[in-house]
Amino acid sequence: MPAPSQGPARSRVLTGDTPTGRLHLGHYVGSLENRLALQEKHDCFFLLANMHAFTTRADKADDIRRDTIEIVKDWLAAGIDPAKSTIVLQTEVPAIAELTWFFAMLLPFNRVMRNPTLKTEIETKDLGDTYSFGFPMYAVGQCADILAFRPVFVPVGEDQVAHIEMCREVARRFDQVYCGVNPKTEDKDYARGGGVFPIPEALVGRIGRLVGVDGTNKMSKSLGNAIFLSDTPKEVQKKVGKIFTGRQSPTAPGDVNNALFQYVRAFIRDEARVRELEDRYTRGDNLGDGHVKQEVAEWINKLLEPMRARRAEFEKPGGDDAVIDIIRAGTKRANAV
Ligand code: TRP
């Protein structure tokens, strides 16, 4: 496979996913969509954070392997193109583990434990105080995932911004301590000021937090409120039909800040139509939830249709091997970088 096209002008992008299961629409609007645009203009690295999966499932290595292959199928289905972007397997890049060790010395322990994303995760995953030593360590590891590639941008969902902030702190500290960069240097000048690591920037997608079909919580596989990129048209229709609004009748004035209208704005890619629906809904102009849901489901299915077609290619016999070849080629290139 040819190496992704790369000119000196192409600045780098890195992001990753922890292989925990199939990707959903929240991933799409939060980050995947950005990645598709970025791969056209940047040298993109997409990391399979399988080591992170071990922080909560160390006894499930086989599942992690399977989830890793599945997530690549989701990426490829969504349009990540291995001829343009590099897909990287974390466990096969030793530099990441090495950097993690050194970065762990540059962050106060209490700073890591105060990381709000970690805290939320401990709560929502009900980890109590029995989580492994390695669990909070993944946040330090994530700094290494990123900085090993010296990217300028890190496209992520809103929940990851706290991690990127920590990564920026480590980069500054490393550059100051080991490269003599003046602490007064502006973030954009760290590389020019002699730093090994440029200070990367988080890029949050069009919709940083997509509500799930339960209408209240963030879309998430573990909460059972997700529409997956691999769902069938029927499943999509059924799930969209479940979005709870609490509205009584098509002639009652509706609230366009409800969950259903978050979907309208996220997936109906026709501005004029969105305005029209919002207007009629607000006025209670005989616009039923059922009708709006039908339209939302059609748009989502239109988005997912080409993904279903691309995915089908990898579901054929030999599909897993093709995916593994792509991972191998990308990881080889990543190790060179
Ligand atoms: N922690 C991220 C998540 O759960 C996945 C991830 C691992 C990541 N390494 C990364 C994201 C580096 C951005 C950059 O979604």
Residues whose N, C-alpha, C, O or C-beta is under 5 A from the ligand:
A	BS01	LIG	L14 T15 G16 D17 T18 A49 Q142 D145 I146
